[in-house]
Each structure stands twice: as C-alpha cells, then as structure tokens.
Amino acid sequence: MTIKPVADRVVLKMVEAEETTKSGIILAAASQEKPEIAEVVAVGPGGVIDGNEVTMYIKEGQKVIVGKYVGTEVKLDGAEYIIVKQADILAIVE
C-alpha cells in the first residue's frame, strides 16, 4: 500500500535521531529529542488552494527540516510517516 498526497501535502519519513553524542556518550531513548530532519517520500500535485496557485518546489528524495509539532502522523505497513503542508517545511537540507 502507498500514500499519495493531495493538493499541497507532502509525505515525510522522519530520519532516526542520533543515539550517541559527538563525544561518544550513548543517550537513553527518553532523553532524545524528536527528530526534525525528514526524507520526502511523496509530493502532492499542488494546484489552487484557497484561491491561490500553489506550485510544488519540494521533490521526492530531498531531506527537509520541519517543525517539531506539525503534521499528521500515520502508520502504514509498520512504517511511520508524517503528512504536512508544503508551507510547514522550514528548509531543505543539502
């Protein structure tokens, strides 16, 4: 089963958080922050949203930074995804 977003929505898969610090200290799961970097899995077609033309500039395969508490979390076939509006994406990681 696949997820195909509509309008200006983007499907993201969160990148796992680092389990060790740069100095080699192993972090407990409870002390790790929610990851903010995600990989783009699927992109909607864009179109006219609320009377405004929305052009999709986010592409599949890119890594992006999103806010900590945005989007809708979805579980599908054992994997967790987040569905956000393109406007909720803060930056592209290059």
C-alpha positions as semicolon CSV with decimal commas, in nm:
position;residue;x (nm);y (nm);z (nm)
1;M;0,000;0,000;0,000
2;T;0,128;0,352;-0,079
3;I;0,037;0,702;0,030
4;K;-0,039;0,953;-0,246
5;P;-0,080;1,306;-0,105
6;V;-0,334;1,550;-0,247
7;A;-0,316;1,925;-0,309
8;D;-0,016;2,089;-0,135
9;R;0,057;1,798;0,101
10;V;0,393;1,623;0,139
11;V;0,455;1,277;0,292
12;L;0,770;1,260;0,506
13;K;0,957;0,982;0,681
14;M;1,144;1,105;0,986
15;V;1,518;1,035;0,998
16;E;1,621;0,844;1,312
17;A;1,779;1,055;1,587
18;E;2,142;1,003;1,678
19;E;2,183;0,761;1,968
20;T;2,528;0,891;2,064
21;T;2,665;1,240;2,105
22;K;2,969;1,365;1,912
23;S;3,184;1,282;2,214
24;G;3,057;0,921;2,217
25;I;2,807;0,936;2,504
26;I;2,514;0,698;2,448
27;L;2,176;0,866;2,503
28;A;1,878;0,695;2,662
29;A;1,566;0,684;2,442
30;A;1,375;0,909;2,685
31;S;1,638;1,185;2,663
32;Q;1,642;1,202;2,284
33;E;1,455;1,485;2,118
34;K;1,208;1,426;1,838
35;P;1,400;1,440;1,508
36;E;1,340;1,744;1,290
37;I;1,501;1,616;0,969
38;A;1,287;1,407;0,737
39;E;1,310;1,250;0,394
40;V;1,043;1,337;0,137
41;V;0,858;1,020;0,032
42;A;0,580;1,165;-0,187
43;V;0,463;1,509;-0,303
44;G;0,112;1,621;-0,397
45;P;0,037;1,792;-0,730
46;G;-0,020;2,143;-0,591
47;G;-0,288;2,347;-0,766
48;V;-0,531;2,615;-0,650
49;I;-0,557;2,613;-0,269
50;D;-0,791;2,868;-0,106
51;G;-0,789;3,076;-0,424
52;N;-0,408;3,085;-0,452
53;E;-0,198;2,892;-0,703
54;V;0,047;2,664;-0,516
55;T;0,350;2,536;-0,708
56;M;0,527;2,240;-0,552
57;Y;0,902;2,304;-0,523
58;I;0,973;2,014;-0,283
59;K;1,084;1,696;-0,463
60;E;1,085;1,329;-0,362
61;G;1,411;1,212;-0,206
62;Q;1,508;1,551;-0,059
63;K;1,587;1,588;0,310
64;V;1,397;1,869;0,480
65;I;1,362;2,030;0,823
66;V;1,013;2,054;0,973
67;G;0,877;2,199;1,296
68;K;0,858;1,966;1,596
69;Y;0,479;1,962;1,626
70;V;0,347;1,988;1,269
71;G;0,158;1,747;1,050
72;T;-0,044;1,432;1,095
73;E;0,131;1,111;1,197
74;V;0,031;0,797;1,002
75;K;0,139;0,433;1,040
76;L;0,128;0,219;0,726
77;D;0,273;-0,131;0,681
78;G;0,479;-0,093;1,001
79;A;0,640;0,237;0,895
80;E;0,563;0,578;1,043
81;Y;0,506;0,880;0,821
82;I;0,408;1,242;0,871
83;I;0,184;1,433;0,628
84;V;0,244;1,809;0,623
85;K;0,158;2,106;0,405
86;Q;0,444;2,232;0,191
87;A;0,428;2,559;0,388
88;D;0,515;2,367;0,710
89;I;0,857;2,272;0,569
90;L;1,115;2,512;0,708
91;A;1,423;2,430;0,497
92;I;1,581;2,188;0,251
93;V;1,898;2,012;0,371
94;E;2,168;1,991;0,103
